[in-house]
């Protein structure tokens, strides 16, 4: 199975001014596409080639040692970017979750403002490259965390994750390629702008699926 590049459901300029068209084009067509092709190449001819990226990353420690680094980097990049691009939409004012997700955020963080601060702090304090996450942990409780590079939350702990059962439902890419063309070193401004383009309906769907 080749890991294909999923189609975007919006134009490159649809997220402006929060995320500019040129950044979106480079991020999607160069970085995301590169992870897809390199993951396909890394697994070609192996018993893992026909498995889902989620299963592969959750069982990363069971792959041949010679494949683990390439799959960690490119499989993580593939999954993380797929989640990122599918939970974005055109910007809107007062953008916030609703329904069961809003209730869960109120329960687990004390309110949306407290969640936003926790998530923003995780994104701003991630040194170098990585991701900030809103994650459903085993038992259904929400928590905020971050990972380095292209690691994701359900990778084994030895590979930078928290282990199986930790399902990310929202992720913010804080690699410089995600924002530097427009924001340069102003990562906090990028983080703030991100909240205007979150597709909370999509995040809510992922939350419902993750909690079962």
C-alpha positions as CSV (number, residue, x, y, z in Angstrom):
1,X,0.0,0.0,0.0
2,X,1.3,3.4,-0.9
3,X,0.7,6.1,1.6
4,X,-1.0,8.7,-0.6
5,X,-1.3,12.4,-0.1
6,X,-4.9,13.2,1.0
7,X,-6.6,15.9,-0.9
8,X,-7.1,19.2,0.8
9,X,-10.7,20.3,1.1
10,X,-9.9,24.0,0.9
11,X,-7.7,26.2,-1.2
12,X,-4.2,27.2,-0.1
13,X,-5.4,30.8,0.5
14,X,-8.5,29.7,2.5
15,X,-6.8,30.2,5.9
16,X,-5.5,33.7,5.3
17,X,-4.6,35.9,7.2
18,X,-3.9,33.3,9.9
19,X,-1.8,31.1,7.6
20,X,-0.7,32.4,4.3
21,X,-1.1,30.7,0.9
22,X,2.6,30.3,0.2
23,X,3.2,28.6,3.6
24,X,0.2,26.3,3.0
25,X,1.5,25.3,-0.5
26,X,5.0,24.5,0.6
27,X,3.9,22.8,3.8
28,X,1.4,20.6,2.0
29,X,3.0,19.9,-1.4
30,X,6.6,19.6,-0.2
31,X,6.8,18.6,3.5
32,X,3.6,16.5,3.8
33,X,4.2,14.9,0.4
34,X,7.7,14.1,1.3
35,X,6.7,12.2,4.4
36,X,4.2,10.3,2.4
37,X,6.7,9.2,-0.3
38,X,9.5,8.4,2.2
39,X,7.2,6.4,4.4
40,X,6.0,4.3,1.4
41,X,9.6,3.7,0.4
42,X,10.7,2.7,3.9
43,X,8.0,0.0,4.2
44,X,7.9,-1.2,0.6
45,X,8.3,-5.0,0.5
46,X,7.8,-5.5,4.2
47,X,4.9,-7.1,6.1
48,X,4.1,-3.7,7.5
49,X,3.4,-2.1,4.1
50,X,-0.4,-2.9,4.2
51,X,-1.1,-1.8,7.7
52,X,-2.5,1.5,8.8
53,X,-0.1,4.2,9.8
54,X,-1.7,4.3,13.3
55,X,-1.0,0.6,13.9
56,X,2.6,1.0,12.5
57,X,3.4,3.9,14.8
58,X,1.8,2.3,17.9
59,X,3.9,-0.8,17.4
60,X,7.1,1.0,16.3
61,X,9.2,-1.0,18.7
62,X,8.2,-4.2,16.9
63,X,9.6,-3.1,13.5
64,X,13.0,-4.2,12.3
65,X,15.6,-1.9,13.9
66,X,16.9,-0.8,10.6
67,X,13.4,0.6,9.7
68,X,12.5,2.2,13.0
69,X,14.1,5.6,12.5
70,X,12.8,6.1,9.0
71,X,9.3,5.1,10.0
72,X,9.4,7.1,13.2
73,X,10.3,10.3,11.3
74,X,8.3,9.8,8.2
75,X,5.4,7.8,9.6
76,X,5.0,10.4,12.4
77,X,5.3,13.2,9.9
78,X,2.6,11.6,7.7
79,X,0.1,11.0,10.5
80,X,0.7,14.3,12.2
81,X,0.3,16.4,9.1
82,X,-2.8,14.4,8.1
83,X,-4.4,15.3,11.4
84,X,-3.2,18.9,11.2
85,X,-4.6,19.6,7.7
86,X,-7.9,17.9,8.2
87,X,-8.7,19.9,11.3
88,X,-8.4,23.4,9.7
89,X,-11.0,25.7,8.1
90,X,-11.4,29.3,7.0
91,X,-10.9,31.7,9.9
92,X,-13.8,32.9,12.0
93,X,-14.2,35.1,15.1
94,X,-15.1,33.6,18.4
95,X,-14.1,30.2,17.1
96,X,-14.7,27.6,19.9
97,X,-15.9,24.0,20.4
98,X,-19.4,23.0,21.1
99,X,-21.4,20.0,22.2
100,X,-19.7,17.0,24.0
101,X,-16.2,18.3,23.2
102,X,-16.9,21.7,24.9
103,X,-18.3,19.8,27.9
104,X,-15.2,17.6,28.1
105,X,-13.0,20.7,27.9
106,X,-15.0,22.4,30.7
107,X,-14.7,19.2,32.8
108,X,-11.0,18.5,32.2
109,X,-9.5,22.0,32.0
110,X,-12.0,24.2,33.8
111,X,-13.1,26.0,30.6
112,X,-12.1,26.9,27.1
113,X,-9.8,29.8,28.2
114,X,-7.9,27.5,30.5
115,X,-7.5,24.9,27.8
116,X,-6.3,27.6,25.3
117,X,-3.7,28.8,27.7
118,X,-2.5,25.2,28.4
119,X,-2.3,24.4,24.7
120,X,-0.6,27.7,23.8
121,X,2.0,27.2,26.6
122,X,2.7,23.7,25.3
123,X,3.2,25.0,21.8
124,X,5.3,28.0,22.8
125,X,7.6,26.1,25.2
126,X,8.4,23.2,22.8
127,X,12.1,23.9,22.2
128,X,13.1,23.6,18.6
129,X,10.8,21.5,16.3
130,X,7.7,19.6,17.4
131,X,4.0,19.6,18.1
132,X,1.4,20.6,20.7
133,X,-1.5,18.2,21.2
134,X,-5.0,17.9,22.6
135,X,-5.2,14.3,23.4
136,X,-7.7,11.7,24.7
137,X,-6.0,9.4,27.1
138,X,-7.1,5.9,28.2
139,X,-10.3,6.4,30.2
140,X,-11.5,9.3,28.1
141,X,-10.0,12.3,29.9
142,X,-8.5,15.1,27.8
143,X,-5.0,16.4,28.3
144,X,-2.5,18.7,26.6
145,X,1.0,17.5,25.8
146,X,3.7,18.1,23.3
147,X,6.2,15.9,21.4
148,X,9.5,16.6,19.7
149,X,10.2,16.5,16.0
150,X,7.6,14.2,14.3
151,X,6.8,12.0,17.3
152,X,3.2,11.5,18.1
153,X,1.3,10.7,21.3
154,X,0.6,7.0,20.8
155,X,4.1,6.0,19.9
156,X,5.8,3.8,22.5
157,X,7.4,5.8,25.3
158,X,10.9,4.8,24.1
159,X,10.1,6.6,20.8
160,X,8.8,9.9,22.4
161,X,5.1,9.1,22.8
162,X,2.9,8.1,25.7
163,X,1.9,4.7,24.4
164,X,-1.2,3.1,22.9
165,X,-4.5,4.6,23.9
166,X,-3.4,8.2,23.8
167,X,-5.3,9.6,20.8
168,X,-4.6,13.1,19.5
169,X,-7.6,15.0,18.3
170,X,-6.0,18.3,17.6
171,X,-2.3,19.1,16.8
172,X,-0.4,22.3,16.1
173,X,2.8,22.0,14.1
174,X,5.5,24.3,15.6
175,X,8.2,23.3,13.1
176,X,9.5,26.6,11.6
177,X,8.4,25.4,8.1
178,X,4.8,25.8,9.4
179,X,5.0,29.5,10.1
180,X,8.3,31.1,9.4
181,X,7.6,32.6,6.0
182,X,4.8,34.8,7.5
183,X,5.6,35.0,11.2
184,X,9.4,34.7,11.3
185,X,10.4,34.2,14.9
186,X,7.0,35.3,16.3
187,X,5.7,31.8,17.2
188,X,3.3,33.1,19.8
189,X,1.5,35.1,17.1
190,X,1.2,32.0,14.9
191,X,-0.2,30.1,17.9
192,X,-2.8,32.7,18.6
193,X,-3.8,32.9,14.9
194,X,-4.2,29.1,14.8
195,X,-7.2,29.2,17.1
196,X,-9.2,31.1,14.5
197,X,-8.8,28.3,11.9
198,X,-9.5,25.2,14.0
199,X,-12.3,23.2,12.6
200,X,-13.9,22.3,15.9
201,X,-16.6,20.1,14.2
202,X,-13.8,17.9,12.9
203,X,-12.0,17.9,16.2
204,X,-15.3,17.0,17.9
205,X,-15.7,14.0,15.5
206,X,-12.2,12.8,16.4
207,X,-13.0,13.2,20.0
208,X,-16.2,11.2,19.8
209,X,-14.3,8.4,17.9
210,X,-11.4,8.4,20.4
211,X,-13.4,8.2,23.5
212,X,-15.6,5.4,22.1
